[in-house]
Amino acid sequence: MRPYVTKAQELPPGGVRGYAPRGAPGIRLRAASIRWMNRPPMRGLLAAQFAKAGDIELPDYRHPARA
C-alpha cells in the first residue's frame, strides 16, 4: 500500500499555487475549473482518478472469533 500512498501524496502540477492563486485571474480560473468538474467531460476523468483506490489489495486481517 506504501507505493499508492506515496503517489497520492505528490502535489499536482502547479503545486500549492493551483489551489491558492494570488491574482484575480487565477482565482477566477480555479473557480471555473471547480464548476467544470461536475460536467460530463471532466466527470469521467475524475471518476477514473477516484476509482484507482479500488485497485488496492489489502491483506485479509482476520480476527479470532469472539465468544
KOLFI-750955 format. One record per residue: x, y, z of N, C-alpha, C in turn. Coordinates in Angstrom, 1 decimal, padded with zeros to 4 digits. Example, Ala and Ser with C-alpha at 12.3 -4.5 7.8 and 13.67 -1.06 7.14 Angstrom:
REM KOLFI-750955
<atom n_c1="013.2" n_c2="-005.7" n_c3="007.8" ca_c1="012.3" ca_c2="-004.5" ca_c3="007.8" c_c1="013.2" c_c2="-003.3" c_c3="007.8"/>
<atom n_c1="012.8" n_c2="-002.2" n_c3="007.1" ca_c1="013.7" ca_c2="-001.1" ca_c3="007.1" c_c1="012.9" c_c2="000.0" c_c3="007.9"/>
END
This chain:
REM KOLFI-750955
<atom n_c1="000.8" n_c2="-001.2" n_c3="000.0" ca_c1="000.0" ca_c2="000.0" ca_c3="000.0" c_c1="000.9" c_c2="001.3" c_c3="000.0"/>
<atom n_c1="002.1" n_c2="001.1" n_c3="000.4" ca_c1="003.0" ca_c2="002.3" ca_c3="000.5" c_c1="003.2" c_c2="003.0" c_c3="-000.8"/>
<atom n_c1="003.4" n_c2="002.3" n_c3="-001.9" ca_c1="003.5" ca_c2="003.0" ca_c3="-003.2" c_c1="002.3" c_c2="003.8" c_c3="-003.6"/>
<atom n_c1="001.1" n_c2="003.3" n_c3="-003.2" ca_c1="-000.1" ca_c2="004.1" ca_c3="-003.5" c_c1="-000.2" c_c2="005.3" c_c3="-002.7"/>
<atom n_c1="000.2" n_c2="005.3" n_c3="-001.4" ca_c1="000.2" ca_c2="006.4" ca_c3="-000.5" c_c1="001.2" c_c2="007.5" c_c3="-001.0"/>
<atom n_c1="002.4" n_c2="007.0" n_c3="-001.3" ca_c1="003.4" ca_c2="007.9" ca_c3="-001.8" c_c1="003.0" c_c2="008.6" c_c3="-003.0"/>
<atom n_c1="002.4" n_c2="008.0" n_c3="-004.0" ca_c1="001.9" ca_c2="008.6" ca_c3="-005.2" c_c1="000.7" c_c2="009.6" c_c3="-004.9"/>
<atom n_c1="-000.1" n_c2="009.2" n_c3="-004.0" ca_c1="-001.3" ca_c2="010.1" ca_c3="-003.6" c_c1="-000.8" c_c2="011.4" c_c3="-002.9"/>
<atom n_c1="000.4" n_c2="011.3" n_c3="-002.3" ca_c1="000.8" ca_c2="012.5" ca_c3="-001.5" c_c1="001.6" c_c2="013.5" c_c3="-002.4"/>
<atom n_c1="001.8" n_c2="013.2" n_c3="-003.7" ca_c1="002.5" ca_c2="014.1" ca_c3="-004.6" c_c1="001.6" c_c2="015.2" c_c3="-004.9"/>
<atom n_c1="002.2" n_c2="016.4" n_c3="-005.0" ca_c1="001.4" ca_c2="017.6" ca_c3="-005.4" c_c1="001.1" c_c2="017.5" c_c3="-006.9"/>
<atom n_c1="000.0" n_c2="018.0" n_c3="-007.3" ca_c1="-000.4" ca_c2="018.1" ca_c3="-008.7" c_c1="000.5" c_c2="019.1" c_c3="-009.4"/>
<atom n_c1="000.5" n_c2="019.1" n_c3="-010.7" ca_c1="001.2" ca_c2="020.2" ca_c3="-011.5" c_c1="000.7" c_c2="021.6" c_c3="-011.0"/>
<atom n_c1="001.6" n_c2="022.5" n_c3="-010.8" ca_c1="001.2" ca_c2="023.8" ca_c3="-010.3" c_c1="001.3" c_c2="023.9" c_c3="-008.8"/>
<atom n_c1="001.4" n_c2="022.7" n_c3="-008.1" ca_c1="001.6" ca_c2="022.7" ca_c3="-006.7" c_c1="000.5" c_c2="023.5" c_c3="-005.9"/>
<atom n_c1="000.9" n_c2="024.1" n_c3="-004.8" ca_c1="000.0" ca_c2="024.8" ca_c3="-003.9" c_c1="-000.6" c_c2="026.0" c_c3="-004.6"/>
<atom n_c1="000.1" n_c2="026.6" n_c3="-005.5" ca_c1="-000.4" ca_c2="027.8" ca_c3="-006.2" c_c1="-001.7" c_c2="027.5" c_c3="-007.1"/>
<atom n_c1="-001.8" n_c2="026.2" n_c3="-007.4" ca_c1="-003.0" ca_c2="025.8" ca_c3="-008.1" c_c1="-004.3" c_c2="025.9" c_c3="-007.3"/>
<atom n_c1="-004.1" n_c2="025.7" n_c3="-006.0" ca_c1="-005.2" ca_c2="025.7" ca_c3="-005.0" c_c1="-005.4" c_c2="027.1" c_c3="-004.4"/>
<atom n_c1="-004.3" n_c2="027.8" n_c3="-004.3" ca_c1="-004.4" ca_c2="029.1" ca_c3="-003.7" c_c1="-003.7" c_c2="030.2" c_c3="-004.5"/>
<atom n_c1="-004.3" n_c2="030.5" n_c3="-005.7" ca_c1="-003.8" ca_c2="031.5" ca_c3="-006.6" c_c1="-003.8" c_c2="032.9" c_c3="-005.9"/>
<atom n_c1="-002.9" n_c2="033.7" n_c3="-006.3" ca_c1="-002.7" ca_c2="035.1" ca_c3="-005.7" c_c1="-003.5" c_c2="036.1" c_c3="-006.5"/>
<atom n_c1="-003.6" n_c2="036.0" n_c3="-007.8" ca_c1="-004.3" ca_c2="037.1" ca_c3="-008.6" c_c1="-005.7" c_c2="036.8" c_c3="-008.9"/>
<atom n_c1="-006.4" n_c2="037.8" n_c3="-009.3" ca_c1="-007.9" ca_c2="037.7" ca_c3="-009.7" c_c1="-008.1" c_c2="036.7" c_c3="-010.8"/>
<atom n_c1="-007.2" n_c2="036.7" n_c3="-011.9" ca_c1="-007.4" ca_c2="035.8" ca_c3="-013.0" c_c1="-007.3" c_c2="034.3" c_c3="-012.5"/>
<atom n_c1="-006.3" n_c2="034.1" n_c3="-011.7" ca_c1="-006.1" ca_c2="032.7" ca_c3="-011.2" c_c1="-007.2" c_c2="032.2" c_c3="-010.3"/>
<atom n_c1="-007.8" n_c2="033.2" n_c3="-009.5" ca_c1="-008.9" ca_c2="032.8" ca_c3="-008.7" c_c1="-010.1" c_c2="032.5" c_c3="-009.5"/>
<atom n_c1="-010.4" n_c2="033.3" n_c3="-010.6" ca_c1="-011.5" ca_c2="033.0" ca_c3="-011.5" c_c1="-011.3" c_c2="031.7" c_c3="-012.2"/>
<atom n_c1="-010.1" n_c2="031.4" n_c3="-012.6" ca_c1="-009.8" ca_c2="030.1" ca_c3="-013.3" c_c1="-010.0" c_c2="029.0" c_c3="-012.4"/>
<atom n_c1="-009.6" n_c2="029.1" n_c3="-011.2" ca_c1="-009.8" ca_c2="028.0" ca_c3="-010.2" c_c1="-011.3" c_c2="027.8" c_c3="-009.9"/>
<atom n_c1="-012.0" n_c2="028.9" n_c3="-009.8" ca_c1="-013.5" ca_c2="028.7" ca_c3="-009.5" c_c1="-014.2" c_c2="028.1" c_c3="-010.7"/>
<atom n_c1="-013.8" n_c2="028.5" n_c3="-011.9" ca_c1="-014.4" ca_c2="027.9" ca_c3="-013.1" c_c1="-014.0" c_c2="026.4" c_c3="-013.2"/>
<atom n_c1="-012.8" n_c2="026.0" n_c3="-012.9" ca_c1="-012.4" ca_c2="024.6" ca_c3="-013.0" c_c1="-013.2" c_c2="023.7" c_c3="-012.0"/>
<atom n_c1="-013.5" n_c2="024.3" n_c3="-010.8" ca_c1="-014.2" ca_c2="023.6" ca_c3="-009.9" c_c1="-015.7" c_c2="023.4" c_c3="-010.4"/>
<atom n_c1="-016.2" n_c2="024.4" n_c3="-011.0" ca_c1="-017.6" ca_c2="024.2" ca_c3="-011.6" c_c1="-017.6" c_c2="023.2" c_c3="-012.7"/>
<atom n_c1="-016.5" n_c2="023.1" n_c3="-013.5" ca_c1="-016.5" ca_c2="022.2" ca_c3="-014.6" c_c1="-016.3" c_c2="020.8" c_c3="-014.2"/>
<atom n_c1="-015.9" n_c2="020.5" n_c3="-013.0" ca_c1="-015.7" ca_c2="019.1" ca_c3="-012.5" c_c1="-017.0" c_c2="018.3" c_c3="-012.5"/>
<atom n_c1="-018.1" n_c2="018.9" n_c3="-012.4" ca_c1="-019.4" ca_c2="018.2" ca_c3="-012.4" c_c1="-020.0" c_c2="018.0" c_c3="-013.8"/>
<atom n_c1="-019.3" n_c2="018.5" n_c3="-014.8" ca_c1="-019.8" ca_c2="018.4" ca_c3="-016.2" c_c1="-019.3" c_c2="017.2" c_c3="-016.9"/>
<atom n_c1="-020.0" n_c2="016.6" n_c3="-017.9" ca_c1="-019.7" ca_c2="015.4" ca_c3="-018.5" c_c1="-018.2" c_c2="015.1" c_c3="-018.9"/>
<atom n_c1="-017.5" n_c2="016.0" n_c3="-019.5" ca_c1="-016.1" ca_c2="015.6" ca_c3="-019.9" c_c1="-015.2" c_c2="015.4" c_c3="-018.7"/>
<atom n_c1="-015.3" n_c2="016.3" n_c3="-017.7" ca_c1="-014.5" ca_c2="016.2" ca_c3="-016.6" c_c1="-015.0" c_c2="015.1" c_c3="-015.6"/>
<atom n_c1="-016.2" n_c2="014.9" n_c3="-015.5" ca_c1="-016.8" ca_c2="013.9" ca_c3="-014.6" c_c1="-016.2" c_c2="012.5" c_c3="-014.8"/>
<atom n_c1="-016.0" n_c2="012.1" n_c3="-016.0" ca_c1="-015.4" ca_c2="010.8" ca_c3="-016.3" c_c1="-014.0" c_c2="010.7" c_c3="-016.0"/>
<atom n_c1="-013.2" n_c2="011.8" n_c3="-016.2" ca_c1="-011.8" ca_c2="011.8" ca_c3="-015.8" c_c1="-011.6" c_c2="011.8" c_c3="-014.3"/>
<atom n_c1="-012.4" n_c2="012.5" n_c3="-013.6" ca_c1="-012.4" ca_c2="012.5" ca_c3="-012.1" c_c1="-012.8" c_c2="011.1" c_c3="-011.6"/>
<atom n_c1="-013.8" n_c2="010.5" n_c3="-012.2" ca_c1="-014.3" ca_c2="009.2" ca_c3="-011.7" c_c1="-013.1" c_c2="008.2" c_c3="-011.9"/>
<atom n_c1="-012.4" n_c2="008.3" n_c3="-012.9" ca_c1="-011.3" ca_c2="007.4" ca_c3="-013.2" c_c1="-010.2" c_c2="007.6" c_c3="-012.1"/>
<atom n_c1="-010.0" n_c2="008.8" n_c3="-011.7" ca_c1="-008.9" ca_c2="009.1" ca_c3="-010.7" c_c1="-009.4" c_c2="008.5" c_c3="-009.3"/>
<atom n_c1="-010.6" n_c2="008.7" n_c3="-009.0" ca_c1="-011.1" ca_c2="008.2" ca_c3="-007.7" c_c1="-011.2" c_c2="006.7" c_c3="-007.7"/>
<atom n_c1="-011.4" n_c2="006.1" n_c3="-008.8" ca_c1="-011.6" ca_c2="004.6" ca_c3="-008.9" c_c1="-010.2" c_c2="003.9" c_c3="-008.7"/>
<atom n_c1="-009.1" n_c2="004.6" n_c3="-008.7" ca_c1="-007.8" ca_c2="003.9" ca_c3="-008.5" c_c1="-007.7" c_c2="003.3" c_c3="-007.2"/>
<atom n_c1="-008.4" n_c2="003.8" n_c3="-006.2" ca_c1="-008.4" ca_c2="003.2" ca_c3="-004.8" c_c1="-009.0" c_c2="001.8" c_c3="-004.8"/>
<atom n_c1="-009.8" n_c2="001.5" n_c3="-005.8" ca_c1="-010.4" ca_c2="000.2" ca_c3="-005.8" c_c1="-009.4" c_c2="-000.9" c_c3="-006.3"/>
<atom n_c1="-008.3" n_c2="-000.5" n_c3="-006.8" ca_c1="-007.3" ca_c2="-001.4" ca_c3="-007.3" c_c1="-006.3" c_c2="-001.9" c_c3="-006.2"/>
<atom n_c1="-006.4" n_c2="-001.3" n_c3="-005.0" ca_c1="-005.5" ca_c2="-001.7" ca_c3="-003.9" c_c1="-006.0" c_c2="-003.0" c_c3="-003.3"/>
<atom n_c1="-005.0" n_c2="-003.9" n_c3="-003.2" ca_c1="-005.3" ca_c2="-005.1" ca_c3="-002.5" c_c1="-004.8" c_c2="-005.1" c_c3="-001.1"/>
<atom n_c1="-005.7" n_c2="-005.3" n_c3="-000.1" ca_c1="-005.3" ca_c2="-005.3" ca_c3="001.3" c_c1="-005.3" c_c2="-006.7" c_c3="001.8"/>
<atom n_c1="-004.3" n_c2="-006.9" n_c3="002.7" ca_c1="-004.3" ca_c2="-008.3" ca_c3="003.3" c_c1="-005.5" c_c2="-008.6" c_c3="004.1"/>
<atom n_c1="-005.8" n_c2="-009.8" n_c3="004.2" ca_c1="-007.0" ca_c2="-010.2" ca_c3="005.0" c_c1="-006.7" c_c2="-010.3" c_c3="006.5"/>
<atom n_c1="-007.2" n_c2="-009.3" n_c3="007.2" ca_c1="-006.9" ca_c2="-009.3" ca_c3="008.7" c_c1="-008.1" c_c2="-009.9" c_c3="009.4"/>
<atom n_c1="-007.9" n_c2="-011.2" n_c3="009.6" ca_c1="-009.0" ca_c2="-011.9" ca_c3="010.3" c_c1="-008.7" c_c2="-011.9" c_c3="011.8"/>
<atom n_c1="-009.7" n_c2="-011.6" n_c3="012.5" ca_c1="-009.6" ca_c2="-011.6" ca_c3="014.0" c_c1="-010.2" c_c2="-012.9" c_c3="014.5"/>
<atom n_c1="-009.7" n_c2="-013.3" n_c3="015.7" ca_c1="-010.3" ca_c2="-014.5" ca_c3="016.3" c_c1="-011.8" c_c2="-014.3" c_c3="016.6"/>
<atom n_c1="-012.5" n_c2="-015.4" n_c3="016.5" ca_c1="-014.0" ca_c2="-015.3" ca_c3="016.8" c_c1="-014.2" c_c2="-014.9" c_c3="018.2"/>
<atom n_c1="-015.1" n_c2="-014.0" n_c3="018.4" ca_c1="-015.4" ca_c2="-013.5" ca_c3="019.8" c_c1="-016.4" c_c2="-014.4" c_c3="020.4"/>
<atom n_c1="-016.3" n_c2="-014.6" n_c3="021.7" ca_c1="-017.2" ca_c2="-015.5" ca_c3="022.4" c_c1="-018.4" c_c2="-014.8" c_c3="022.9"/>
END
